[in-house]
Amino acid sequence: MADSGVAGTMMAVDSRPPGPMPPAKPPKAKSSNVGSAKADPARLYRAVRRIRRVEEEVARIYPTDKIKSPVHLSIGQEGVAVGVCDPLEPRDAVSGTYRGHATYLAKGGDLKAMIAELFGKDTGCARGKGGSMHLVDMKANVLGCSAVVGTTVPVAAGFALAQKRLGTGAVVACFLGDGASEEGCFPETLNFAALHKLPVIFVCENNGFAIHEPLAKRWATDKLCERVRTYGIPATRFADSDTLKIRAHVAKALPKMRAGGGPIFLECLTWRWREHVGPGEDYDAGFRSKAELAKWQKKDPVLLLGRKLDKKARAAIDAEIEAEIAEAIAFAEASPWPATRELFTDVFA
């Protein structure tokens, strides 16, 4: 049975009476030199290494039953989220999939609140009610992940429309899997975003499988970018999910998007190292091979970015990450369970 759930999101509401849409305010001045700043290898390494180690710890803890929800790990795919999110500003937002740990952390989501959420604790980012597939942190503009395939695609467009009307100059990065491109809301949202020139970065993390079904059995053609371009949306394919290339592409596109240039689309080929859901591997199931994994491990973003630092600098970053993760796990373990009355909180129907 497919996973299902509802994303917890918070949308900007226009309380003005109905009438002609007023002209958008000019974008606010940028708070940083996004689009021109050089990538910092140390910062990027820390980001991908941190996500990797967090998820390895999640996989280690999972069999103990301390984690109260299914987990879909991003191990192997971290470079995409980091490449997209690194040049974003605090005002920018992201929407994620049920495989959303990397998106959440790359955008600055609170690690303690994330681990507490996986533990089902009251201090979790969704008060222990959402689990791994429904991470949200509006302080970091993480709109909310969802277990229902494709549902955060129109949510991202709606939030982008709100930002355009409000004149904030903010951009929304919308992450989706290759399977989500087969949902009806995907072409509908592309059309709407292109028509209204919404500031959305559509990011397809194409790991080649919808659960266990390969692309060859689902797509008549693998020319996804070609299909997207028919909407007038610039589309680029990254065959190796190189973090630095993705980051440079997004950074270059941001100024035009903030000025009303409309959406862009990225198809990032990648590979999940672990099973579809859970902490283990699935190579003995017969639909993927260890040989394919070995090819992608040579492109490991943690390995490639780590090579750009000297051993001492890398060791210092690693030590900081380990301490942060240990503190987050201790926080989750010590946090209280939600009170019984919370069963009736945030219930609207």
C-alpha positions in Angstrom: 0.0 0.0 0.0 1.3 3.4 -0.9 2.1 5.8 1.9 -0.4 8.6 2.4 -0.6 11.8 4.5 -1.2 15.5 4.5 1.4 18.1 4.5 1.3 20.8 7.2 1.7 24.1 5.4 1.2 27.7 6.1 0.1 29.9 3.2 0.1 33.7 2.9 -3.5 35.0 2.9 -4.6 38.1 1.0 -7.4 39.6 3.2 -8.2 42.4 0.7 -11.7 42.5 -0.8 -12.2 41.0 -4.3 -11.1 43.4 -7.1 -8.5 44.0 -9.7 -5.1 42.7 -8.7 -2.9 45.6 -7.7 0.6 45.9 -9.3 3.2 44.0 -7.4 5.6 46.0 -5.3 9.2 46.0 -6.6 11.3 43.3 -5.0 13.0 44.2 -1.8 16.8 44.6 -1.8 18.6 41.4 -1.6 20.0 40.6 1.9 23.1 39.0 0.4 25.0 38.8 -2.9 23.2 35.7 -4.1 23.9 35.0 -7.7 27.4 36.4 -7.6 29.0 34.9 -4.4 31.4 32.1 -5.0 30.6 28.7 -3.6 32.4 27.8 -0.4 33.6 24.2 -0.5 33.8 24.0 3.3 30.2 25.2 3.7 29.0 22.8 1.0 31.0 19.9 2.4 29.5 20.5 5.8 26.0 20.6 4.4 26.2 17.3 2.5 28.2 15.6 5.3 25.8 16.7 7.9 22.8 15.3 6.0 24.6 12.0 5.4 25.5 11.6 9.0 22.1 12.5 10.3 20.5 9.9 8.0 23.1 7.3 8.9 22.2 7.8 12.5 18.5 7.6 11.7 19.2 4.3 10.0 21.1 3.1 13.0 18.4 4.1 15.5 15.4 2.9 13.4 15.5 -0.8 14.4 15.2 0.2 18.1 11.6 1.4 17.5 12.5 4.9 19.0 11.5 6.4 15.6 7.8 6.2 15.3 7.2 6.7 11.5 8.5 5.2 8.2 11.7 6.8 6.9 12.7 7.5 3.3 16.4 8.2 3.3 18.1 10.7 1.0 21.5 9.0 1.3 23.3 9.4 -2.0 21.0 12.3 -3.1 22.2 15.0 -0.7 24.1 17.0 -3.4 20.9 18.0 -5.2 19.2 19.6 -2.2 22.4 21.3 -1.1 23.2 22.6 -4.6 19.8 24.1 -4.9 19.4 25.5 -1.4 22.9 26.9 -0.8 22.4 30.1 -2.9 18.9 30.7 -1.5 18.2 33.5 0.9 16.2 33.2 4.2 13.1 34.7 2.6 13.1 32.0 -0.1 11.1 28.8 0.5 11.2 25.1 -0.3 8.6 22.4 -0.6 9.7 18.8 -0.2 8.7 15.2 -0.8 8.3 12.4 1.7 12.0 11.8 1.1 12.6 15.3 2.5 15.2 15.1 5.2 17.9 16.6 2.9 15.6 19.4 1.7 14.6 20.3 5.2 18.2 20.4 6.5 19.7 22.0 3.4 17.2 24.9 3.8 18.1 25.4 7.5 15.3 23.3 9.2 15.9 22.8 12.9 17.8 19.5 13.4 16.6 19.0 17.0 13.0 19.6 16.0 13.4 17.1 13.1 14.8 14.3 15.3 12.2 14.9 17.9 9.5 14.7 15.2 10.8 11.3 14.1 10.7 10.2 17.7 7.0 11.4 17.9 7.8 13.9 20.7 5.9 17.1 21.5 9.0 19.2 20.7 9.0 17.9 17.1 8.6 20.3 14.2 5.0 19.0 13.8 4.4 18.4 17.5 5.1 14.7 16.9 2.0 14.3 14.7 3.6 14.2 11.2 6.8 12.1 11.5 9.5 11.8 8.9 7.3 12.4 5.9 5.7 15.7 7.1 8.6 17.9 8.1 7.9 21.6 8.3 9.7 24.6 9.7 8.2 27.9 8.7 10.9 29.9 10.5 13.3 28.5 7.8 10.6 28.7 5.1 10.3 24.9 4.8 6.7 24.8 3.7 6.0 21.2 4.6 6.7 17.8 3.1 4.0 15.4 2.2 3.6 11.6 1.9 1.2 12.0 -1.1 3.2 12.0 -4.3 3.1 15.3 -6.2 0.9 17.2 -3.8 3.5 19.8 -2.8 4.0 20.8 -6.4 0.8 23.0 -6.6 1.4 24.1 -3.0 4.8 25.5 -4.1 3.1 27.3 -7.0 0.5 28.7 -4.7 3.1 30.0 -2.2 5.1 31.5 -5.2 1.9 33.3 -6.4 1.4 34.8 -2.9 5.0 36.0 -2.8 4.7 37.6 -6.3 1.5 39.4 -5.2 3.1 40.5 -2.0 6.2 41.7 -3.9 8.7 40.0 -1.6 11.0 39.0 -4.4 11.2 35.5 -2.8 11.7 32.3 -4.8 10.3 28.9 -4.1 12.3 25.7 -4.7 9.9 22.8 -5.4 11.4 19.3 -5.0 9.7 16.3 -6.6 10.6 12.8 -7.6 10.5 11.4 -11.1 7.3 9.5 -10.1 5.6 12.8 -9.3 6.0 14.0 -12.9 3.3 11.4 -13.8 0.7 13.0 -11.6 -1.8 15.3 -13.2 -1.0 18.2 -11.0 2.5 18.3 -12.5 1.7 19.5 -16.0 -1.2 21.7 -14.6 1.2 23.4 -12.3 3.9 23.9 -14.9 1.3 25.6 -17.2 0.1 27.8 -14.4 3.6 28.8 -13.2 4.7 29.6 -16.8 1.5 31.5 -17.6 1.8 33.7 -14.5 5.6 33.8 -14.5 5.9 32.5 -11.0 9.3 32.4 -9.2 9.5 28.6 -8.8 12.5 26.4 -9.2 11.1 23.0 -10.1 13.7 20.4 -9.1 13.1 16.8 -10.2 15.3 14.4 -8.2 15.3 11.6 -10.8 16.6 8.5 -9.1 15.2 6.2 -11.8 12.6 4.4 -9.8 9.0 5.0 -8.5 9.4 2.7 -5.5 10.5 -0.4 -7.5 9.3 0.5 -11.0 12.1 1.7 -13.4 11.7 4.6 -15.8 11.8 2.3 -18.8 8.5 0.7 -17.7 6.8 4.1 -17.0 7.9 6.7 -19.6 7.5 6.4 -23.3 10.5 8.7 -23.6 13.1 9.9 -21.1 13.1 13.4 -22.5 11.5 15.1 -19.5 13.2 18.4 -20.1 11.9 18.5 -23.6 8.4 18.0 -22.4 8.8 20.8 -19.8 10.2 23.2 -22.4 6.9 23.0 -24.3 5.5 25.3 -21.6 8.2 27.9 -22.3 10.1 27.0 -19.1 13.9 26.8 -19.4 14.9 23.2 -18.4 18.3 21.8 -17.7 19.4 18.2 -17.1 22.3 17.4 -14.8 23.5 13.9 -15.5 25.7 13.5 -12.5 24.0 15.8 -9.9 27.3 17.7 -9.4 26.6 19.9 -6.4 28.8 22.8 -7.6 27.2 22.8 -11.1 23.7 22.8 -9.7 24.5 25.5 -7.3 26.1 27.7 -10.0 23.1 27.2 -12.2 20.6 28.2 -9.5 22.7 31.2 -8.4 22.8 32.5 -11.9 19.1 32.1 -12.4 17.9 33.7 -9.2 18.3 37.5 -10.1 16.1 37.1 -13.2 13.5 35.0 -11.3 13.3 37.7 -8.6 12.7 40.3 -11.3 9.7 38.4 -12.7 11.4 36.2 -15.2 9.3 33.1 -14.4 10.1 29.5 -13.4 13.0 27.2 -14.3 13.2 23.4 -14.2 16.1 21.2 -13.2 16.2 17.4 -13.8 18.9 16.0 -11.6 19.8 12.4 -12.2 20.7 10.8 -8.8 20.7 7.5 -6.9 19.2 6.5 -3.6 21.7 4.2 -1.9 19.2 2.6 0.5 15.8 0.9 0.0 12.7 2.9 -1.0 11.5 3.1 2.6 13.5 1.9 5.6 17.1 1.8 6.8 18.3 -1.2 4.8 19.3 -2.0 1.2 17.2 -3.6 -1.6 19.8 -4.9 -4.0 18.9 -8.5 -3.3 15.3 -7.8 -4.6 16.5 -8.1 -8.2 15.5 -4.7 -9.7 18.7 -2.8 -8.9 22.3 -4.0 -8.8 25.4 -3.3 -6.7 27.3 -2.5 -9.8 25.0 0.5 -10.5 25.5 1.6 -6.9 29.3 1.5 -7.3 29.1 3.8 -10.3 27.2 6.4 -8.3 29.4 6.0 -5.2 32.3 7.4 -7.3 30.2 10.5 -7.7 29.4 10.8 -4.0 29.0 14.5 -3.2 30.4 13.9 0.3 33.6 12.3 -1.1 34.0 14.9 -4.0 33.5 18.0 -1.8 35.6 16.5 1.0 38.6 16.2 -1.4 38.6 20.0 -1.8 39.5 20.4 1.9 42.6 19.5 3.7 42.4 16.7 6.2 42.6 19.0 9.3 39.7 21.2 8.1 37.6 18.2 7.2 38.2 16.5 10.6 37.2 19.7 12.4 33.9 19.9 10.4 33.2 16.2 11.0 33.7 16.6 14.7 31.3 19.6 14.9 28.7 17.6 13.0 29.0 14.6 15.3 28.5 16.8 18.4 25.5 18.5 16.9 23.8 15.2 16.0 24.5 13.7 19.4 23.0 16.8 21.0 19.9 16.5 18.8 19.3 12.9 19.6 19.7 13.5 23.3 17.2 16.4 23.0 14.7 14.1 21.3 15.1 11.3 23.8 14.6 13.7 26.8 11.6 15.5 25.2 8.1 14.8 26.5 5.4 12.9 24.6 2.5 15.0 23.4 -0.3 15.3 26.0 -3.5 13.4 25.5 -5.4 16.6 24.8 -3.2 17.1 21.7 -5.4 14.5 20.0 -8.0 17.3 19.6 -5.6 20.1 18.7 -5.3 21.2 15.0 -8.3 19.0 14.1 -10.6 20.8 11.6 -13.0 18.1 10.5 
